[in-house]
Amino acid sequence: MGELTEAETDGFGLVGDPSCGDQMMLWIAVRHGRIANIAFKMFGCPGAIATSSMLADGKSVEDARSGST
């Protein structure tokens, strides 16, 4: 959890569902085609927070995009 500085960040995303109040801010750093670092801030229900914690560094960008493990 947390956030990356602007200098560290290669991508940023903001998603949410206004009807239930969930919101996620996500920062990503990519090096040599692999996720070098991810940071996020999640606001919402316990299920949404727990799901967010499953993000993992080290995946290739392609695996992360496709949802592969």
Distance bins in CASP14 RR format, pairs under 12 A and 6 or more apart:
PFRMAT RR
TARGET T0000
AUTHOR 0000-0000-0000
RMODE 2
METHOD distances of the structure
MODEL  1
1 24 0 0 0 0 0 1 0 0 0 0 0
1 25 0 0 0 0 0 1 0 0 0 0 0
1 26 0 0 0 0 0 1 0 0 0 0 0
1 27 0 0 0 0 0 1 0 0 0 0 0
1 38 0 0 0 0 0 1 0 0 0 0 0
1 39 1 0 0 1 0 0 0 0 0 0 0
1 40 1 0 0 1 0 0 0 0 0 0 0
1 41 1 0 0 1 0 0 0 0 0 0 0
1 42 1 0 0 1 0 0 0 0 0 0 0
1 43 0 0 0 0 0 1 0 0 0 0 0
1 49 0 0 0 0 1 0 0 0 0 0 0
1 52 0 0 0 0 1 0 0 0 0 0 0
1 53 1 0 0 1 0 0 0 0 0 0 0
1 55 0 0 0 0 1 0 0 0 0 0 0
2 8 0 0 0 0 0 1 0 0 0 0 0
2 9 0 0 0 0 0 1 0 0 0 0 0
2 24 0 0 0 0 0 1 0 0 0 0 0
2 25 0 0 0 0 1 0 0 0 0 0 0
2 26 0 0 0 0 0 1 0 0 0 0 0
2 27 0 0 0 0 1 0 0 0 0 0 0
2 37 0 0 0 0 0 1 0 0 0 0 0
2 38 0 0 0 0 1 0 0 0 0 0 0
2 39 1 0 1 0 0 0 0 0 0 0 0
2 40 1 0 0 1 0 0 0 0 0 0 0
2 41 1 0 1 0 0 0 0 0 0 0 0
2 42 0 0 0 0 1 0 0 0 0 0 0
2 52 0 0 0 0 0 1 0 0 0 0 0
2 53 0 0 0 0 0 1 0 0 0 0 0
2 55 0 0 0 0 0 1 0 0 0 0 0
3 9 0 0 0 0 1 0 0 0 0 0 0
3 11 0 0 0 0 0 1 0 0 0 0 0
3 12 0 0 0 0 1 0 0 0 0 0 0
3 13 0 0 0 0 0 1 0 0 0 0 0
3 14 0 0 0 0 0 1 0 0 0 0 0
3 24 0 0 0 0 0 1 0 0 0 0 0
3 25 1 0 0 1 0 0 0 0 0 0 0
3 26 0 0 0 0 1 0 0 0 0 0 0
3 27 1 0 1 0 0 0 0 0 0 0 0
3 28 0 0 0 0 0 1 0 0 0 0 0
3 29 0 0 0 0 0 1 0 0 0 0 0
3 37 0 0 0 0 0 1 0 0 0 0 0
3 38 0 0 0 0 0 1 0 0 0 0 0
3 39 1 0 1 0 0 0 0 0 0 0 0
3 40 1 0 0 1 0 0 0 0 0 0 0
3 41 1 0 0 1 0 0 0 0 0 0 0
3 42 0 0 0 0 0 1 0 0 0 0 0
4 10 0 0 0 0 1 0 0 0 0 0 0
4 11 0 0 0 0 1 0 0 0 0 0 0
4 12 0 0 0 0 1 0 0 0 0 0 0
4 13 0 0 0 0 0 1 0 0 0 0 0
4 25 0 0 0 0 0 1 0 0 0 0 0
4 26 0 0 0 0 1 0 0 0 0 0 0
4 27 1 1 0 0 0 0 0 0 0 0 0
4 28 1 0 0 1 0 0 0 0 0 0 0
4 29 1 0 0 1 0 0 0 0 0 0 0
4 30 0 0 0 0 0 1 0 0 0 0 0
4 35 0 0 0 0 0 1 0 0 0 0 0
4 36 0 0 0 0 0 1 0 0 0 0 0
4 37 1 0 0 1 0 0 0 0 0 0 0
4 38 0 0 0 0 1 0 0 0 0 0 0
4 39 1 0 1 0 0 0 0 0 0 0 0
4 40 0 0 0 0 1 0 0 0 0 0 0
4 41 0 0 0 0 0 1 0 0 0 0 0
4 57 0 0 0 0 0 1 0 0 0 0 0
5 12 0 0 0 0 0 1 0 0 0 0 0
5 27 0 0 0 0 1 0 0 0 0 0 0
5 29 0 0 0 0 1 0 0 0 0 0 0
5 37 0 0 0 0 0 1 0 0 0 0 0
5 39 0 0 0 0 1 0 0 0 0 0 0
6 12 0 0 0 0 1 0 0 0 0 0 0
6 27 0 0 0 0 1 0 0 0 0 0 0
6 29 0 0 0 0 0 1 0 0 0 0 0
7 27 0 0 0 0 0 1 0 0 0 0 0
7 29 0 0 0 0 1 0 0 0 0 0 0
8 27 1 0 0 1 0 0 0 0 0 0 0
8 28 0 0 0 0 1 0 0 0 0 0 0
8 29 1 0 1 0 0 0 0 0 0 0 0
8 30 0 0 0 0 0 1 0 0 0 0 0
8 31 0 0 0 0 0 1 0 0 0 0 0
8 36 0 0 0 0 1 0 0 0 0 0 0
8 37 1 0 0 1 0 0 0 0 0 0 0
8 38 0 0 0 0 0 1 0 0 0 0 0
8 39 0 0 0 0 1 0 0 0 0 0 0
9 25 0 0 0 0 0 1 0 0 0 0 0
9 26 0 0 0 0 1 0 0 0 0 0 0
9 27 1 0 1 0 0 0 0 0 0 0 0
9 28 1 0 0 1 0 0 0 0 0 0 0
9 29 1 0 0 1 0 0 0 0 0 0 0
9 30 0 0 0 0 1 0 0 0 0 0 0
9 36 0 0 0 0 0 1 0 0 0 0 0
9 37 0 0 0 0 1 0 0 0 0 0 0
9 38 0 0 0 0 0 1 0 0 0 0 0
9 39 0 0 0 0 1 0 0 0 0 0 0
9 40 0 0 0 0 0 1 0 0 0 0 0
10 26 0 0 0 0 0 1 0 0 0 0 0
10 27 0 0 0 0 1 0 0 0 0 0 0
10 28 1 0 1 0 0 0 0 0 0 0 0
10 29 1 0 1 0 0 0 0 0 0 0 0
10 30 1 0 1 0 0 0 0 0 0 0 0
10 31 0 0 0 0 1 0 0 0 0 0 0
10 32 0 0 0 0 0 1 0 0 0 0 0
10 33 0 0 0 0 0 1 0 0 0 0 0
10 34 0 0 0 0 0 1 0 0 0 0 0
10 35 0 0 0 0 1 0 0 0 0 0 0
10 36 0 0 0 0 1 0 0 0 0 0 0
10 37 0 0 0 0 1 0 0 0 0 0 0
10 38 0 0 0 0 0 1 0 0 0 0 0
10 39 0 0 0 0 0 1 0 0 0 0 0
10 61 0 0 0 0 1 0 0 0 0 0 0
11 25 0 0 0 0 0 1 0 0 0 0 0
11 26 0 0 0 0 1 0 0 0 0 0 0
11 27 1 0 0 1 0 0 0 0 0 0 0
11 28 1 0 1 0 0 0 0 0 0 0 0
11 29 1 0 0 1 0 0 0 0 0 0 0
11 30 1 0 0 1 0 0 0 0 0 0 0
11 35 0 0 0 0 0 1 0 0 0 0 0
11 36 0 0 0 0 0 1 0 0 0 0 0
11 37 0 0 0 0 0 1 0 0 0 0 0
11 38 0 0 0 0 0 1 0 0 0 0 0
11 39 0 0 0 0 0 1 0 0 0 0 0
11 61 0 0 0 0 0 1 0 0 0 0 0
12 24 0 0 0 0 0 1 0 0 0 0 0
12 25 1 0 0 1 0 0 0 0 0 0 0
12 26 1 0 0 1 0 0 0 0 0 0 0
12 27 1 0 1 0 0 0 0 0 0 0 0
12 28 1 0 0 1 0 0 0 0 0 0 0
12 29 0 0 0 0 0 1 0 0 0 0 0
12 38 0 0 0 0 0 1 0 0 0 0 0
12 39 0 0 0 0 0 1 0 0 0 0 0
12 40 0 0 0 0 0 1 0 0 0 0 0
12 41 0 0 0 0 0 1 0 0 0 0 0
13 23 0 0 0 0 0 1 0 0 0 0 0
13 24 1 0 0 1 0 0 0 0 0 0 0
13 25 1 0 0 1 0 0 0 0 0 0 0
13 26 1 0 1 0 0 0 0 0 0 0 0
13 27 1 0 0 1 0 0 0 0 0 0 0
13 28 0 0 0 0 1 0 0 0 0 0 0
13 38 0 0 0 0 0 1 0 0 0 0 0
13 39 0 0 0 0 0 1 0 0 0 0 0
13 40 0 0 0 0 1 0 0 0 0 0 0
13 41 0 0 0 0 0 1 0 0 0 0 0
14 22 0 0 0 0 0 1 0 0 0 0 0
14 23 1 0 0 1 0 0 0 0 0 0 0
14 24 1 0 0 1 0 0 0 0 0 0 0
14 25 1 0 1 0 0 0 0 0 0 0 0
14 26 1 0 0 1 0 0 0 0 0 0 0
14 27 0 0 0 0 0 1 0 0 0 0 0
14 40 0 0 0 0 0 1 0 0 0 0 0
14 41 0 0 0 0 1 0 0 0 0 0 0
14 42 0 0 0 0 0 1 0 0 0 0 0
14 43 0 0 0 0 0 1 0 0 0 0 0
15 21 0 0 0 0 0 1 0 0 0 0 0
15 22 0 0 0 0 1 0 0 0 0 0 0
15 23 1 0 0 1 0 0 0 0 0 0 0
15 24 1 0 1 0 0 0 0 0 0 0 0
15 25 0 0 0 0 1 0 0 0 0 0 0
15 26 1 0 0 1 0 0 0 0 0 0 0
15 40 0 0 0 0 0 1 0 0 0 0 0
15 41 0 0 0 0 0 1 0 0 0 0 0
15 42 0 0 0 0 0 1 0 0 0 0 0
15 43 0 0 0 0 0 1 0 0 0 0 0
15 48 0 0 0 0 0 1 0 0 0 0 0
15 51 0 0 0 0 0 1 0 0 0 0 0
15 52 0 0 0 0 0 1 0 0 0 0 0
16 22 1 0 1 0 0 0 0 0 0 0 0
16 23 1 0 1 0 0 0 0 0 0 0 0
16 24 1 0 0 1 0 0 0 0 0 0 0
16 25 0 0 0 0 1 0 0 0 0 0 0
16 26 0 0 0 0 0 1 0 0 0 0 0
16 41 0 0 0 0 0 1 0 0 0 0 0
16 42 0 0 0 0 1 0 0 0 0 0 0
16 43 0 0 0 0 1 0 0 0 0 0 0
16 44 0 0 0 0 1 0 0 0 0 0 0
16 45 0 0 0 0 0 1 0 0 0 0 0
16 48 0 0 0 0 1 0 0 0 0 0 0
16 52 0 0 0 0 0 1 0 0 0 0 0
17 23 1 0 0 1 0 0 0 0 0 0 0
17 24 0 0 0 0 1 0 0 0 0 0 0
17 43 0 0 0 0 0 1 0 0 0 0 0
17 44 0 0 0 0 1 0 0 0 0 0 0
17 45 0 0 0 0 0 1 0 0 0 0 0
17 48 0 0 0 0 1 0 0 0 0 0 0
18 43 0 0 0 0 0 1 0 0 0 0 0
18 44 0 0 0 0 0 1 0 0 0 0 0
20 43 0 0 0 0 0 1 0 0 0 0 0
20 44 1 0 0 1 0 0 0 0 0 0 0
20 45 1 0 0 1 0 0 0 0 0 0 0
20 47 0 0 0 0 0 1 0 0 0 0 0
20 48 0 0 0 0 1 0 0 0 0 0 0
21 42 0 0 0 0 0 1 0 0 0 0 0
21 43 1 0 0 1 0 0 0 0 0 0 0
21 44 1 0 1 0 0 0 0 0 0 0 0
21 45 0 0 0 0 1 0 0 0 0 0 0
21 48 0 0 0 0 1 0 0 0 0 0 0
22 41 0 0 0 0 0 1 0 0 0 0 0
22 42 1 0 0 1 0 0 0 0 0 0 0
22 43 1 0 0 1 0 0 0 0 0 0 0
22 44 1 0 1 0 0 0 0 0 0 0 0
22 45 1 0 0 1 0 0 0 0 0 0 0
22 46 0 0 0 0 0 1 0 0 0 0 0
22 47 0 0 0 0 1 0 0 0 0 0 0
22 48 1 0 1 0 0 0 0 0 0 0 0
22 49 0 0 0 0 1 0 0 0 0 0 0
22 50 0 0 0 0 0 1 0 0 0 0 0
22 51 0 0 0 0 1 0 0 0 0 0 0
22 52 0 0 0 0 1 0 0 0 0 0 0
23 40 0 0 0 0 0 1 0 0 0 0 0
23 41 0 0 0 0 1 0 0 0 0 0 0
23 42 1 0 0 1 0 0 0 0 0 0 0
23 43 1 0 1 0 0 0 0 0 0 0 0
23 44 1 0 0 1 0 0 0 0 0 0 0
23 45 0 0 0 0 0 1 0 0 0 0 0
23 48 0 0 0 0 1 0 0 0 0 0 0
23 49 0 0 0 0 0 1 0 0 0 0 0
23 52 0 0 0 0 0 1 0 0 0 0 0
24 38 0 0 0 0 0 1 0 0 0 0 0
24 39 0 0 0 0 0 1 0 0 0 0 0
24 40 1 0 1 0 0 0 0 0 0 0 0
24 41 1 0 0 1 0 0 0 0 0 0 0
24 42 1 0 1 0 0 0 0 0 0 0 0
24 43 1 0 0 1 0 0 0 0 0 0 0
24 44 0 0 0 0 1 0 0 0 0 0 0
24 45 0 0 0 0 0 1 0 0 0 0 0
24 47 0 0 0 0 0 1 0 0 0 0 0
24 48 1 0 0 1 0 0 0 0 0 0 0
24 49 0 0 0 0 1 0 0 0 0 0 0
24 51 0 0 0 0 1 0 0 0 0 0 0
24 52 1 0 1 0 0 0 0 0 0 0 0
24 53 0 0 0 0 0 1 0 0 0 0 0
24 55 0 0 0 0 1 0 0 0 0 0 0
25 38 0 0 0 0 0 1 0 0 0 0 0
25 39 0 0 0 0 1 0 0 0 0 0 0
25 40 1 0 0 1 0 0 0 0 0 0 0
25 41 1 0 1 0 0 0 0 0 0 0 0
25 42 0 0 0 0 1 0 0 0 0 0 0
25 43 0 0 0 0 1 0 0 0 0 0 0
25 52 0 0 0 0 0 1 0 0 0 0 0
26 35 0 0 0 0 0 1 0 0 0 0 0
26 37 0 0 0 0 0 1 0 0 0 0 0
26 38 1 0 0 1 0 0 0 0 0 0 0
26 39 1 0 0 1 0 0 0 0 0 0 0
26 40 1 0 1 0 0 0 0 0 0 0 0
26 41 0 0 0 0 1 0 0 0 0 0 0
26 42 0 0 0 0 1 0 0 0 0 0 0
26 52 0 0 0 0 1 0 0 0 0 0 0
26 55 1 0 0 1 0 0 0 0 0 0 0
26 64 0 0 0 0 0 1 0 0 0 0 0
27 35 0 0 0 0 0 1 0 0 0 0 0
27 36 0 0 0 0 0 1 0 0 0 0 0
27 37 0 0 0 0 1 0 0 0 0 0 0
27 38 1 0 0 1 0 0 0 0 0 0 0
27 39 1 0 1 0 0 0 0 0 0 0 0
27 40 1 0 0 1 0 0 0 0 0 0 0
27 41 0 0 0 0 1 0 0 0 0 0 0
27 55 0 0 0 0 0 1 0 0 0 0 0
28 34 0 0 0 0 0 1 0 0 0 0 0
28 35 1 0 0 1 0 0 0 0 0 0 0
28 36 0 0 0 0 1 0 0 0 0 0 0
28 37 1 0 0 1 0 0 0 0 0 0 0
28 38 1 0 1 0 0 0 0 0 0 0 0
28 39 0 0 0 0 1 0 0 0 0 0 0
28 40 0 0 0 0 1 0 0 0 0 0 0
28 55 0 0 0 0 1 0 0 0 0 0 0
28 56 0 0 0 0 0 1 0 0 0 0 0
28 57 0 0 0 0 1 0 0 0 0 0 0
28 58 0 0 0 0 0 1 0 0 0 0 0
28 59 0 0 0 0 0 1 0 0 0 0 0
28 61 0 0 0 0 1 0 0 0 0 0 0
28 64 0 0 0 0 1 0 0 0 0 0 0
28 65 0 0 0 0 0 1 0 0 0 0 0
29 35 1 0 0 1 0 0 0 0 0 0 0
29 36 1 0 1 0 0 0 0 0 0 0 0
29 37 1 0 1 0 0 0 0 0 0 0 0
29 38 1 0 0 1 0 0 0 0 0 0 0
29 39 0 0 0 0 1 0 0 0 0 0 0
29 57 0 0 0 0 1 0 0 0 0 0 0
29 58 0 0 0 0 0 1 0 0 0 0 0
29 61 0 0 0 0 0 1 0 0 0 0 0
30 36 1 0 0 1 0 0 0 0 0 0 0
30 37 0 0 0 0 1 0 0 0 0 0 0
30 38 0 0 0 0 1 0 0 0 0 0 0
30 57 0 0 0 0 0 1 0 0 0 0 0
30 58 0 0 0 0 1 0 0 0 0 0 0
30 59 0 0 0 0 0 1 0 0 0 0 0
30 60 0 0 0 0 1 0 0 0 0 0 0
30 61 1 0 1 0 0 0 0 0 0 0 0
30 62 0 0 0 0 0 1 0 0 0 0 0
30 64 0 0 0 0 1 0 0 0 0 0 0
30 65 0 0 0 0 0 1 0 0 0 0 0
31 37 0 0 0 0 1 0 0 0 0 0 0
31 57 0 0 0 0 0 1 0 0 0 0 0
31 58 0 0 0 0 1 0 0 0 0 0 0
31 60 0 0 0 0 0 1 0 0 0 0 0
31 61 0 0 0 0 0 1 0 0 0 0 0
32 58 0 0 0 0 0 1 0 0 0 0 0
32 60 0 0 0 0 1 0 0 0 0 0 0
32 61 0 0 0 0 1 0 0 0 0 0 0
33 58 0 0 0 0 1 0 0 0 0 0 0
33 59 0 0 0 0 1 0 0 0 0 0 0
33 60 1 0 0 1 0 0 0 0 0 0 0
33 61 1 0 1 0 0 0 0 0 0 0 0
33 62 0 0 0 0 1 0 0 0 0 0 0
33 63 0 0 0 0 0 1 0 0 0 0 0
33 64 0 0 0 0 0 1 0 0 0 0 0
33 65 0 0 0 0 0 1 0 0 0 0 0
34 56 0 0 0 0 0 1 0 0 0 0 0
34 57 0 0 0 0 1 0 0 0 0 0 0
34 58 1 0 1 0 0 0 0 0 0 0 0
34 59 1 0 0 1 0 0 0 0 0 0 0
34 60 1 0 1 0 0 0 0 0 0 0 0
34 61 1 0 0 1 0 0 0 0 0 0 0
34 62 0 0 0 0 1 0 0 0 0 0 0
34 63 0 0 0 0 1 0 0 0 0 0 0
34 64 0 0 0 0 1 0 0 0 0 0 0
35 55 0 0 0 0 1 0 0 0 0 0 0
35 56 1 0 0 1 0 0 0 0 0 0 0
35 57 1 0 1 0 0 0 0 0 0 0 0
35 58 1 0 1 0 0 0 0 0 0 0 0
35 59 1 0 1 0 0 0 0 0 0 0 0
35 60 1 0 0 1 0 0 0 0 0 0 0
35 61 1 0 0 1 0 0 0 0 0 0 0
35 62 0 0 0 0 0 1 0 0 0 0 0
35 63 0 0 0 0 1 0 0 0 0 0 0
35 64 1 0 1 0 0 0 0 0 0 0 0
35 65 0 0 0 0 0 1 0 0 0 0 0
36 56 0 0 0 0 0 1 0 0 0 0 0
36 57 1 0 0 1 0 0 0 0 0 0 0
36 58 1 0 0 1 0 0 0 0 0 0 0
36 59 0 0 0 0 0 1 0 0 0 0 0
36 60 0 0 0 0 0 1 0 0 0 0 0
36 61 0 0 0 0 0 1 0 0 0 0 0
36 64 0 0 0 0 0 1 0 0 0 0 0
37 55 0 0 0 0 0 1 0 0 0 0 0
37 56 0 0 0 0 0 1 0 0 0 0 0
37 57 1 0 1 0 0 0 0 0 0 0 0
37 58 0 0 0 0 1 0 0 0 0 0 0
37 59 0 0 0 0 0 1 0 0 0 0 0
38 52 0 0 0 0 1 0 0 0 0 0 0
38 53 0 0 0 0 0 1 0 0 0 0 0
38 54 0 0 0 0 0 1 0 0 0 0 0
38 55 1 0 1 0 0 0 0 0 0 0 0
38 56 1 0 0 1 0 0 0 0 0 0 0
38 57 1 0 1 0 0 0 0 0 0 0 0
38 58 0 0 0 0 1 0 0 0 0 0 0
38 59 0 0 0 0 1 0 0 0 0 0 0
38 61 0 0 0 0 0 1 0 0 0 0 0
38 64 0 0 0 0 1 0 0 0 0 0 0
39 52 0 0 0 0 0 1 0 0 0 0 0
39 53 0 0 0 0 0 1 0 0 0 0 0
39 55 0 0 0 0 1 0 0 0 0 0 0
39 57 0 0 0 0 1 0 0 0 0 0 0
40 48 0 0 0 0 0 1 0 0 0 0 0
40 49 0 0 0 0 1 0 0 0 0 0 0
40 51 0 0 0 0 0 1 0 0 0 0 0
40 52 1 0 1 0 0 0 0 0 0 0 0
40 53 0 0 0 0 1 0 0 0 0 0 0
40 54 0 0 0 0 0 1 0 0 0 0 0
40 55 1 0 0 1 0 0 0 0 0 0 0
40 56 0 0 0 0 0 1 0 0 0 0 0
40 57 0 0 0 0 0 1 0 0 0 0 0
41 48 0 0 0 0 0 1 0 0 0 0 0
41 49 0 0 0 0 0 1 0 0 0 0 0
41 52 0 0 0 0 1 0 0 0 0 0 0
41 53 0 0 0 0 0 1 0 0 0 0 0
41 55 0 0 0 0 0 1 0 0 0 0 0
42 48 1 0 0 1 0 0 0 0 0 0 0
42 49 1 0 1 0 0 0 0 0 0 0 0
42 50 0 0 0 0 1 0 0 0 0 0 0
42 51 0 0 0 0 1 0 0 0 0 0 0
42 52 1 0 1 0 0 0 0 0 0 0 0
42 53 0 0 0 0 1 0 0 0 0 0 0
42 54 0 0 0 0 0 1 0 0 0 0 0
42 55 0 0 0 0 1 0 0 0 0 0 0
43 49 0 0 0 0 1 0 0 0 0 0 0
43 52 0 0 0 0 1 0 0 0 0 0 0
44 50 0 0 0 0 0 1 0 0 0 0 0
44 51 0 0 0 0 0 1 0 0 0 0 0
44 52 0 0 0 0 1 0 0 0 0 0 0
45 51 0 0 0 0 1 0 0 0 0 0 0
45 52 0 0 0 0 0 1 0 0 0 0 0
46 52 0 0 0 0 0 1 0 0 0 0 0
46 53 0 0 0 0 0 1 0 0 0 0 0
47 53 0 0 0 0 1 0 0 0 0 0 0
47 54 0 0 0 0 0 1 0 0 0 0 0
48 54 0 0 0 0 0 1 0 0 0 0 0
49 55 0 0 0 0 0 1 0 0 0 0 0
54 64 0 0 0 0 0 1 0 0 0 0 0
54 67 0 0 0 0 0 1 0 0 0 0 0
54 69 0 0 0 0 0 1 0 0 0 0 0
55 64 0 0 0 0 1 0 0 0 0 0 0
55 67 0 0 0 0 0 1 0 0 0 0 0
56 63 0 0 0 0 1 0 0 0 0 0 0
56 64 0 0 0 0 1 0 0 0 0 0 0
56 67 0 0 0 0 0 1 0 0 0 0 0
56 68 0 0 0 0 0 1 0 0 0 0 0
56 69 0 0 0 0 1 0 0 0 0 0 0
57 63 0 0 0 0 0 1 0 0 0 0 0
57 64 0 0 0 0 0 1 0 0 0 0 0
58 64 0 0 0 0 1 0 0 0 0 0 0
58 69 0 0 0 0 0 1 0 0 0 0 0
59 65 0 0 0 0 1 0 0 0 0 0 0
59 66 0 0 0 0 1 0 0 0 0 0 0
59 67 0 0 0 0 1 0 0 0 0 0 0
59 68 1 0 0 1 0 0 0 0 0 0 0
59 69 0 0 0 0 1 0 0 0 0 0 0
60 66 0 0 0 0 1 0 0 0 0 0 0
60 67 0 0 0 0 0 1 0 0 0 0 0
60 68 0 0 0 0 1 0 0 0 0 0 0
60 69 0 0 0 0 0 1 0 0 0 0 0
61 67 0 0 0 0 0 1 0 0 0 0 0
61 68 0 0 0 0 0 1 0 0 0 0 0
62 68 1 0 0 1 0 0 0 0 0 0 0
63 69 1 0 0 1 0 0 0 0 0 0 0
END
